Amino acid sequence: MSEPPVLRIAIPSPLRHGFDYLPPEPMGPKPVPGVRIEVPFGKRVVIGILLETAASSAITPRRLRRAIRILDEEPVLPPDLMALLRWASGYYHHPIGEVVYGALPTLLRRGAAARLRPNIIWRLTERGLACQPGELSRAPRQAELLELLQKHATGLSPGRLEQQHQNWRPAMLRLREKGLVEICETVPPPTVASAATVGSGEPPALNRAQQSAVDRLLESATGFSVTLLEGVTGSGKTEVYLRIVEQMIALGRQALILVPEIGLTPQLLERFARRFPGREIVQIHSALPDRERLAAWLAARDGTAPIIIGTRSALFTPLKNPGLIILDEEHDPSFKQQEGFRYSTRDMAIVRARNTGIPILLGSATPSLESLHNAARRRYRHLLLPERAGAAGSPEFRLLDLRRQPMQEGISFKLMEIMEEHLQRGGQVLLFLNRRGYAPTLLCHECGWVGRCH
Protein backbone atom coordinates (compact mmCIF):
# COMPACT_ATOMS: atom_id res chain seq x y z
CA MET A 1 0.00 0.00 0.00
CA SER A 2 1.46 3.38 -1.06
CA GLU A 3 2.15 6.05 1.50
CA PRO A 4 -0.35 8.96 1.53
CA PRO A 5 0.97 12.25 0.16
CA VAL A 6 2.23 14.91 2.53
CA LEU A 7 0.38 18.22 2.42
CA ARG A 8 2.72 21.23 2.69
CA ILE A 9 0.57 24.06 3.98
CA ALA A 10 1.18 27.79 4.45
CA ILE A 11 -0.02 28.81 7.92
CA PRO A 12 -0.44 32.49 8.96
CA SER A 13 2.47 32.55 11.40
CA PRO A 14 5.84 34.35 11.61
CA LEU A 15 7.69 31.12 10.75
CA ARG A 16 9.23 31.21 7.30
CA HIS A 17 8.28 27.80 5.93
CA GLY A 18 5.32 25.58 5.19
CA PHE A 19 4.06 22.94 7.62
CA ASP A 20 3.63 19.27 6.75
CA TYR A 21 0.38 17.44 7.47
CA LEU A 22 -1.16 14.12 6.62
CA PRO A 23 -4.29 14.36 4.46
CA PRO A 24 -7.68 14.18 6.17
CA GLU A 25 -9.61 10.93 6.22
CA PRO A 26 -11.22 10.26 3.90
CA MET A 27 -9.14 12.47 1.61
CA GLY A 28 -11.11 12.17 -1.64
CA PRO A 29 -9.49 13.57 -4.79
CA LYS A 30 -5.91 14.73 -4.44
CA PRO A 31 -5.97 18.45 -3.53
CA VAL A 32 -4.21 20.99 -5.75
CA PRO A 33 -2.11 23.95 -4.58
CA GLY A 34 -4.16 27.03 -3.74
CA VAL A 35 -7.01 25.31 -1.88
CA ARG A 36 -7.78 26.13 1.74
CA ILE A 37 -7.30 23.42 4.34
CA GLU A 38 -8.41 23.45 7.98
CA VAL A 39 -5.65 22.10 10.22
CA PRO A 40 -4.72 21.87 13.92
CA PHE A 41 -1.91 24.27 14.80
CA GLY A 42 -0.77 24.12 18.40
CA LYS A 43 -3.95 24.30 20.45
CA ARG A 44 -5.83 26.16 17.75
CA VAL A 45 -7.59 25.24 14.54
CA VAL A 46 -6.51 27.48 11.67
CA ILE A 47 -7.06 27.76 7.93
CA GLY A 48 -4.01 27.43 5.71
CA ILE A 49 -3.32 27.34 1.98
CA LEU A 50 -1.87 24.26 0.30
CA LEU A 51 1.52 25.06 -1.21
CA GLU A 52 2.28 21.64 -2.64
CA THR A 53 1.98 17.92 -2.09
CA ALA A 54 5.14 15.93 -1.39
CA ALA A 55 5.96 12.24 -1.40
CA SER A 56 7.67 12.43 1.97
CA SER A 57 8.53 14.74 4.85
CA ALA A 58 11.61 15.42 6.92
CA ILE A 59 9.38 14.64 9.91
CA THR A 60 8.56 11.00 10.57
CA PRO A 61 4.97 10.08 9.59
CA ARG A 62 3.92 9.15 13.12
CA ARG A 63 4.73 12.68 14.32
CA LEU A 64 2.75 14.37 11.56
CA ARG A 65 -0.67 15.68 12.49
CA ARG A 66 -3.63 15.08 10.24
CA ALA A 67 -5.47 17.88 8.45
CA ILE A 68 -9.10 18.26 9.49
CA ARG A 69 -10.78 18.99 6.16
CA ILE A 70 -10.23 20.44 2.72
CA LEU A 71 -12.48 23.46 2.20
CA ASP A 72 -12.31 23.86 -1.58
CA GLU A 73 -12.59 21.67 -4.64
CA GLU A 74 -10.95 24.31 -6.84
CA PRO A 75 -8.07 26.56 -5.72
CA VAL A 76 -9.11 29.96 -4.40
CA LEU A 77 -5.68 31.22 -5.47
CA PRO A 78 -4.90 30.16 -9.06
CA PRO A 79 -1.40 28.98 -10.08
CA ASP A 80 -0.26 32.38 -11.40
CA LEU A 81 -1.13 34.10 -8.12
CA MET A 82 0.46 31.34 -6.05
CA ALA A 83 3.66 31.74 -8.07
CA LEU A 84 3.60 35.51 -7.52
CA LEU A 85 3.07 35.16 -3.77
CA ARG A 86 5.83 32.57 -3.38
CA TRP A 87 8.18 34.84 -5.31
CA ALA A 88 7.20 37.83 -3.13
CA SER A 89 7.80 35.85 0.05
CA GLY A 90 11.37 35.15 -1.02
CA TYR A 91 12.10 38.55 -2.54
CA TYR A 92 10.77 40.57 0.39
CA HIS A 93 11.89 38.03 3.03
CA HIS A 94 8.47 37.66 4.62
CA PRO A 95 6.87 34.47 5.97
CA ILE A 96 5.03 32.65 3.20
CA GLY A 97 1.99 31.97 5.40
CA GLU A 98 1.36 35.65 6.12
CA VAL A 99 1.93 36.58 2.47
CA VAL A 100 -0.54 34.02 1.12
CA TYR A 101 -3.08 34.56 3.90
CA GLY A 102 -3.08 38.33 3.34
CA ALA A 103 -3.98 37.88 -0.32
CA LEU A 104 -7.40 36.46 0.56
CA PRO A 105 -10.57 38.45 1.33
CA THR A 106 -11.49 38.44 5.02
CA LEU A 107 -14.41 36.04 4.64
CA LEU A 108 -12.27 33.46 2.87
CA ARG A 109 -9.71 33.69 5.66
CA ARG A 110 -12.49 32.80 8.10
CA GLY A 111 -13.50 29.71 6.15
CA ALA A 112 -16.50 31.07 4.26
CA ALA A 113 -17.43 29.33 1.03
CA ALA A 114 -15.70 30.66 -2.08
CA ARG A 115 -19.10 31.52 -3.48
CA LEU A 116 -21.78 33.92 -2.32
CA ARG A 117 -24.59 32.63 -0.17
CA PRO A 118 -27.88 33.85 -1.61
CA ASN A 119 -29.80 36.53 0.21
CA ILE A 120 -33.26 35.63 1.49
CA ILE A 121 -35.89 38.05 0.20
CA TRP A 122 -39.59 38.24 1.09
CA ARG A 123 -41.71 39.60 -1.76
CA LEU A 124 -45.32 39.68 -2.91
CA THR A 125 -46.83 37.07 -5.18
CA GLU A 126 -49.21 38.04 -7.98
CA ARG A 127 -52.09 37.56 -5.55
CA GLY A 128 -50.31 39.77 -3.04
CA LEU A 129 -49.84 42.52 -5.62
CA ALA A 130 -53.56 42.47 -6.37
CA CYS A 131 -54.62 42.33 -2.72
CA GLN A 132 -55.62 45.55 -0.97
CA PRO A 133 -54.51 46.10 2.67
CA GLY A 134 -58.14 46.83 3.54
CA GLU A 135 -59.00 43.20 2.83
CA LEU A 136 -56.90 42.29 5.88
CA SER A 137 -58.63 44.69 8.26
CA ARG A 138 -59.05 41.93 10.85
CA ALA A 139 -55.28 41.29 10.78
CA PRO A 140 -53.72 44.76 11.10
CA ARG A 141 -50.11 43.53 11.36
CA GLN A 142 -50.51 41.49 8.19
CA ALA A 143 -52.05 44.52 6.48
CA GLU A 144 -49.08 46.67 7.53
CA LEU A 145 -46.59 44.15 6.11
CA LEU A 146 -48.58 43.83 2.89
CA GLU A 147 -48.59 47.60 2.45
CA LEU A 148 -44.85 47.75 3.21
CA LEU A 149 -44.01 45.12 0.59
CA GLN A 150 -46.19 46.86 -1.97
CA LYS A 151 -43.88 49.87 -1.60
CA HIS A 152 -40.82 47.67 -2.29
CA ALA A 153 -41.46 45.74 -5.48
CA THR A 154 -38.14 43.87 -5.34
CA GLY A 155 -38.85 42.61 -1.83
CA LEU A 156 -37.22 43.07 1.57
CA SER A 157 -34.60 41.09 3.44
CA PRO A 158 -35.20 39.82 6.99
CA GLY A 159 -32.86 42.53 8.25
CA ARG A 160 -34.86 45.29 6.60
CA LEU A 161 -38.11 43.80 7.88
CA GLU A 162 -36.67 43.69 11.40
CA GLN A 163 -35.99 47.42 11.20
CA GLN A 164 -39.62 48.10 10.28
CA HIS A 165 -41.42 45.54 12.51
CA GLN A 166 -39.65 43.82 15.37
CA ASN A 167 -42.11 40.91 15.53
CA TRP A 168 -42.78 40.56 11.81
CA ARG A 169 -42.19 36.84 11.29
CA PRO A 170 -45.54 35.35 12.57
CA ALA A 171 -47.59 37.75 10.49
CA MET A 172 -45.36 37.16 7.44
CA LEU A 173 -45.77 33.39 7.77
CA ARG A 174 -49.56 33.84 7.84
CA LEU A 175 -49.34 35.91 4.64
CA ARG A 176 -47.29 33.13 3.10
CA GLU A 177 -49.93 30.55 4.05
CA LYS A 178 -52.50 32.71 2.28
CA GLY A 179 -50.34 32.76 -0.85
CA LEU A 180 -49.78 36.52 -0.69
CA VAL A 181 -45.99 36.49 -0.16
CA GLU A 182 -43.14 34.17 -1.07
CA ILE A 183 -39.48 33.64 -0.23
CA CYS A 184 -36.88 33.93 -2.98
CA GLU A 185 -33.11 33.79 -3.05
CA THR A 186 -30.93 36.36 -4.79
CA VAL A 187 -27.18 36.39 -5.17
CA PRO A 188 -25.87 39.68 -3.76
CA PRO A 189 -24.24 41.73 -6.50
CA PRO A 190 -20.74 43.13 -6.08
CA THR A 191 -20.18 46.85 -5.65
CA VAL A 192 -20.54 47.94 -9.26
CA ALA A 193 -20.92 51.23 -11.01
CA SER A 194 -24.35 50.30 -12.30
CA ALA A 195 -25.89 53.75 -11.92
CA ALA A 196 -24.59 54.83 -15.31
CA THR A 197 -26.91 52.96 -17.65
CA VAL A 198 -26.49 55.52 -20.43
CA GLY A 199 -23.12 56.38 -21.88
CA SER A 200 -21.71 59.88 -21.98
CA GLY A 201 -22.03 60.18 -25.77
CA GLU A 202 -19.13 60.14 -28.17
CA PRO A 203 -15.71 59.99 -26.51
CA PRO A 204 -13.65 63.15 -26.82
CA ALA A 205 -11.33 63.48 -29.78
CA LEU A 206 -7.72 62.64 -29.02
CA ASN A 207 -4.94 65.11 -29.66
CA ARG A 208 -1.86 64.02 -31.58
CA ALA A 209 0.12 62.92 -28.51
CA GLN A 210 -2.81 60.93 -27.09
CA GLN A 211 -3.46 59.18 -30.41
CA SER A 212 0.21 58.32 -30.76
CA ALA A 213 0.26 56.87 -27.24
CA VAL A 214 -2.86 54.77 -27.91
CA ASP A 215 -1.42 53.46 -31.19
CA ARG A 216 1.90 52.55 -29.57
CA LEU A 217 0.16 50.79 -26.69
CA LEU A 218 -2.11 48.79 -28.99
CA GLU A 219 0.93 47.55 -30.90
CA SER A 220 1.99 45.55 -27.83
CA ALA A 221 -1.44 44.62 -26.46
CA THR A 222 -0.87 40.87 -26.69
CA GLY A 223 2.38 40.32 -24.79
CA PHE A 224 4.37 41.51 -21.80
CA SER A 225 5.64 45.07 -21.90
CA VAL A 226 6.07 47.92 -19.44
CA THR A 227 5.08 51.40 -20.60
CA LEU A 228 5.59 54.61 -18.66
CA LEU A 229 2.97 57.16 -19.69
CA GLU A 230 4.16 60.57 -18.53
CA GLY A 231 1.72 63.42 -18.96
CA VAL A 232 1.21 66.78 -17.35
CA THR A 233 -1.85 67.23 -15.17
CA GLY A 234 -4.90 67.47 -17.43
CA SER A 235 -3.14 65.89 -20.41
CA GLY A 236 -5.77 63.17 -20.77
CA LYS A 237 -4.03 60.10 -19.38
CA THR A 238 -7.37 58.70 -18.21
CA GLU A 239 -8.75 58.95 -21.74
CA VAL A 240 -5.79 56.90 -22.94
CA TYR A 241 -6.60 54.32 -20.24
CA LEU A 242 -10.22 54.19 -21.44
CA ARG A 243 -9.23 53.60 -25.08
CA ILE A 244 -6.85 50.76 -24.20
CA VAL A 245 -9.34 49.14 -21.82
CA GLU A 246 -11.99 49.35 -24.55
CA GLN A 247 -9.77 47.29 -26.84
CA MET A 248 -9.08 44.75 -24.10
CA ILE A 249 -12.80 44.26 -23.48
CA ALA A 250 -13.32 43.79 -27.22
CA LEU A 251 -10.77 40.96 -27.06
CA GLY A 252 -12.65 39.35 -24.17
CA ARG A 253 -10.01 40.24 -21.59
CA GLN A 254 -10.05 41.91 -18.19
CA ALA A 255 -8.34 45.11 -17.06
CA LEU A 256 -7.06 45.71 -13.53
CA ILE A 257 -6.69 49.42 -12.66
CA LEU A 258 -4.85 50.27 -9.45
CA VAL A 259 -5.01 53.65 -7.71
CA PRO A 260 -3.01 54.74 -4.64
CA GLU A 261 -5.88 55.95 -2.44
CA ILE A 262 -9.41 54.76 -1.70
CA GLY A 263 -10.66 58.32 -2.25
CA LEU A 264 -9.66 58.14 -5.92
CA THR A 265 -11.82 55.10 -6.73
CA PRO A 266 -15.29 56.77 -6.90
CA GLN A 267 -14.35 59.33 -9.56
CA LEU A 268 -12.49 56.76 -11.66
CA LEU A 269 -15.33 54.28 -11.23
CA GLU A 270 -17.83 56.87 -12.42
CA ARG A 271 -15.66 57.76 -15.42
CA PHE A 272 -15.38 54.13 -16.52
CA ALA A 273 -19.09 53.51 -15.87
CA ARG A 274 -20.07 56.38 -18.16
CA ARG A 275 -17.84 55.01 -20.91
CA PHE A 276 -18.91 51.38 -20.51
CA PRO A 277 -22.63 51.42 -19.63
CA GLY A 278 -24.04 48.00 -18.84
CA ARG A 279 -20.62 46.49 -18.10
CA GLU A 280 -19.94 45.10 -14.65
CA ILE A 281 -17.24 47.29 -13.10
CA VAL A 282 -16.21 46.37 -9.58
CA GLN A 283 -14.09 48.09 -6.96
CA ILE A 284 -11.93 46.36 -4.39
CA HIS A 285 -10.49 48.10 -1.35
CA SER A 286 -10.41 47.81 2.43
CA ALA A 287 -13.32 50.21 3.05
CA LEU A 288 -15.87 47.86 1.50
CA PRO A 289 -18.02 45.58 3.66
CA ASP A 290 -16.67 42.04 3.70
CA ARG A 291 -19.53 40.56 1.66
CA GLU A 292 -19.31 43.24 -1.02
CA ARG A 293 -15.56 42.82 -1.26
CA LEU A 294 -15.90 39.06 -1.63
CA ALA A 295 -18.59 39.54 -4.29
CA ALA A 296 -16.28 41.80 -6.30
CA TRP A 297 -13.36 39.38 -5.83
CA LEU A 298 -15.47 36.47 -7.08
CA ALA A 299 -16.79 38.48 -10.04
CA ALA A 300 -13.20 39.13 -11.11
CA ARG A 301 -12.21 35.49 -10.56
CA ASP A 302 -15.17 34.17 -12.54
CA GLY A 303 -14.64 36.68 -15.37
CA THR A 304 -18.05 38.36 -15.09
CA ALA A 305 -16.42 41.72 -14.27
CA PRO A 306 -14.18 42.89 -17.14
CA ILE A 307 -12.98 45.98 -15.25
CA ILE A 308 -11.60 45.92 -11.71
CA ILE A 309 -10.61 49.15 -9.95
CA GLY A 310 -8.89 49.04 -6.59
CA THR A 311 -6.05 49.96 -4.29
CA ARG A 312 -2.93 48.01 -3.28
CA SER A 313 -4.68 44.85 -2.15
CA ALA A 314 -6.57 44.56 -5.45
CA LEU A 315 -3.28 43.45 -7.00
CA PHE A 316 -3.94 39.98 -5.56
CA THR A 317 -7.34 39.64 -7.24
CA PRO A 318 -7.55 36.53 -9.43
CA LEU A 319 -8.46 37.24 -13.05
CA LYS A 320 -10.02 34.64 -15.32
CA ASN A 321 -8.98 36.43 -18.53
CA PRO A 322 -6.13 38.83 -17.64
CA GLY A 323 -5.39 41.36 -20.33
CA LEU A 324 -3.97 44.56 -18.85
CA ILE A 325 -2.74 46.15 -15.61
CA ILE A 326 -2.75 49.93 -15.14
CA LEU A 327 -1.10 51.78 -12.25
CA ASP A 328 -2.36 55.34 -12.07
CA GLU A 329 -0.09 57.79 -10.21
CA GLU A 330 2.65 55.14 -10.12
CA HIS A 331 4.97 57.47 -8.21
CA ASP A 332 2.66 57.72 -5.18
CA PRO A 333 4.25 56.39 -1.97
CA SER A 334 0.90 54.87 -0.97
CA PHE A 335 1.66 52.09 -3.43
CA LYS A 336 4.26 50.87 -0.94
CA GLN A 337 2.87 48.77 1.90
CA GLN A 338 4.61 49.98 5.06
CA GLU A 339 3.23 47.57 7.69
CA GLY A 340 3.28 43.81 8.05
CA PHE A 341 4.14 42.34 4.67
CA ARG A 342 6.04 45.27 3.12
CA TYR A 343 6.08 45.39 -0.66
CA SER A 344 5.96 47.69 -3.67
CA THR A 345 2.68 47.37 -5.56
CA ARG A 346 4.30 48.72 -8.71
CA ASP A 347 7.13 46.20 -8.71
CA MET A 348 4.85 43.27 -7.86
CA ALA A 349 2.39 44.33 -10.56
CA ILE A 350 5.22 44.30 -13.10
CA VAL A 351 6.23 40.80 -11.98
CA ARG A 352 2.62 39.63 -12.24
CA ALA A 353 2.29 41.10 -15.73
CA ARG A 354 5.55 39.43 -16.80
CA ASN A 355 4.48 36.05 -15.40
CA THR A 356 1.07 36.32 -17.06
CA GLY A 357 2.35 37.68 -20.36
CA ILE A 358 0.25 40.86 -20.43
CA PRO A 359 1.14 44.56 -20.77
CA ILE A 360 1.32 46.93 -17.82
CA LEU A 361 0.89 50.70 -18.06
CA LEU A 362 2.37 53.09 -15.47
CA GLY A 363 0.81 56.55 -15.54
CA SER A 364 2.08 59.68 -13.81
CA ALA A 365 2.55 63.41 -14.16
CA THR A 366 5.70 63.16 -12.01
CA PRO A 367 7.20 59.68 -12.53
CA SER A 368 9.35 58.11 -9.85
CA LEU A 369 13.12 58.16 -10.32
CA GLU A 370 13.12 54.36 -10.55
CA SER A 371 10.71 54.43 -13.48
CA LEU A 372 12.57 57.24 -15.23
CA HIS A 373 15.82 55.30 -14.79
CA ASN A 374 14.28 52.15 -16.25
CA ALA A 375 12.87 54.16 -19.14
CA ALA A 376 16.31 55.70 -19.78
CA ARG A 377 17.82 52.19 -19.78
CA ARG A 378 15.10 51.15 -22.28
CA ARG A 379 13.62 48.60 -19.90
CA TYR A 380 10.38 50.55 -20.08
CA ARG A 381 8.87 52.23 -23.09
CA HIS A 382 8.46 55.96 -22.39
CA LEU A 383 5.48 57.83 -23.87
CA LEU A 384 4.89 61.55 -23.33
CA LEU A 385 1.75 63.69 -23.23
CA PRO A 386 3.34 67.15 -23.14
CA GLU A 387 0.22 69.32 -23.37
CA ARG A 388 -3.18 69.56 -21.75
CA ALA A 389 -6.04 67.83 -23.54
CA GLY A 390 -8.83 69.67 -25.34
CA ALA A 391 -8.97 73.44 -25.10
CA ALA A 392 -7.63 73.55 -21.55
CA GLY A 393 -4.85 76.05 -21.07
CA SER A 394 -2.00 76.03 -18.63
CA PRO A 395 -2.83 77.28 -15.14
CA GLU A 396 -1.95 80.85 -14.23
CA PHE A 397 -0.09 81.34 -10.96
CA ARG A 398 -0.31 84.47 -8.86
CA LEU A 399 1.59 84.87 -5.59
CA LEU A 400 0.15 87.03 -2.82
CA ASP A 401 2.38 88.30 -0.03
CA LEU A 402 0.20 87.70 3.02
CA ARG A 403 2.40 89.94 5.10
CA ARG A 404 0.99 92.87 3.14
CA GLN A 405 -2.58 91.61 2.72
CA PRO A 406 -5.40 92.27 5.20
CA MET A 407 -6.98 89.00 6.32
CA GLN A 408 -10.47 87.93 7.29
CA GLU A 409 -10.76 84.56 9.03
CA GLY A 410 -7.53 83.35 7.47
CA ILE A 411 -8.31 84.42 3.88
CA SER A 412 -7.02 87.62 2.30
CA PHE A 413 -9.40 90.21 0.88
CA LYS A 414 -7.66 89.92 -2.51
CA LEU A 415 -8.25 86.16 -2.65
CA MET A 416 -11.90 86.67 -1.67
CA GLU A 417 -12.27 89.21 -4.48
CA ILE A 418 -10.75 86.88 -7.10
CA MET A 419 -12.87 83.97 -5.91
CA GLU A 420 -16.06 86.05 -6.10
CA GLU A 421 -15.30 87.17 -9.65
CA HIS A 422 -14.65 83.59 -10.74
CA LEU A 423 -17.85 82.30 -9.12
CA GLN A 424 -19.93 85.03 -10.79
CA ARG A 425 -18.63 83.77 -14.16
CA GLY A 426 -19.99 80.31 -13.31
CA GLY A 427 -16.64 78.77 -12.40
CA GLN A 428 -15.61 76.60 -9.47
CA VAL A 429 -13.11 77.27 -6.70
CA LEU A 430 -11.01 74.69 -4.89
CA LEU A 431 -9.14 75.76 -1.76
CA PHE A 432 -6.17 73.81 -0.44
CA LEU A 433 -5.43 74.57 3.21
CA ASN A 434 -1.91 73.95 4.46
CA ARG A 435 -3.03 73.07 7.99
CA ARG A 436 -5.58 70.97 9.79
CA GLY A 437 -5.85 73.18 12.87
CA TYR A 438 -8.50 75.75 13.55
CA ALA A 439 -6.32 78.80 14.32
CA PRO A 440 -4.90 80.96 11.50
CA THR A 441 -1.33 82.14 11.57
CA LEU A 442 -0.70 85.07 13.91
CA LEU A 443 1.28 87.75 12.08
CA CYS A 444 1.76 91.51 11.99
CA HIS A 445 0.85 93.13 8.67
CA GLU A 446 3.00 96.18 9.49
CA CYS A 447 6.39 94.50 9.94
CA GLY A 448 5.80 90.88 8.87
CA TRP A 449 6.46 89.34 12.32
CA VAL A 450 5.06 85.80 12.66
CA GLY A 451 4.14 84.34 16.04
CA ARG A 452 5.65 80.90 16.62
CA CYS A 453 5.13 78.17 19.20
CA HIS A 454 7.89 77.70 21.79
Protein Blocks (a to p, Z undefined) as FASTA:
>chain_A
ZZddddddddddfbfcdcdddddddebjaddehiacdddehjbccddddfbdcfbdfbdf
klpccdfbdfbfbdfbdfklmmmmmmmmmmnopafklmmmmmpcfklmnopacbdcdddd
ddddfklmmpcfklmmmlmmlmmmmmmmmmmmnopafklmmmmmmblmlmmmmmmmnopa
ccddddddddddfklmbcebjaddddfklmmmmmmmmmmmmbccdddddddehilpmmmm
mmmmmmmmmnopacddddfbfklmmmmmmmmmmmmghiacddddfkbcfklmmmmmmmmm
nopambdcddfklmmpccfbacbdcdehklbmklpcfehjaddfklmmmmmmmmnopacd
dddfbdcfklmmmmmnomaccdddfbcehjbdcdddddddfklccceehiafklmmmmmm
mmmnopacddddfbfbfbdcdddfknopacddZZ
